[in-house]
Amino acid sequence: TKLVASVIGGGLMGMVFGPIFSSSVLTNPIDQDPNATFRQKVFSGWKDMMKAGVRMGKTFAVVGLVYSSSECTIEKIRGKHDYKN
């Protein structure tokens, strides 16, 4: 259950922080296009933010998976659940 909670929690955390951290980066060429409308720029920005959220969500989920699986493995080998795990 720790493993599933870590993966889901990491994914959700990435989905929250991905758009926040990516919003300051202008990587889309439409941002420099003087003929692009405001609506096109906003939709382009939202798409970039959601892509970053998914990407960061996957990364945090993998980190949670690796951490919790190693912690569970160590607990199983030691046969104890304490602060040293």
Helices and strands as residue ranges (DSSP letters): H 2-22, G 29-32, H 38-78
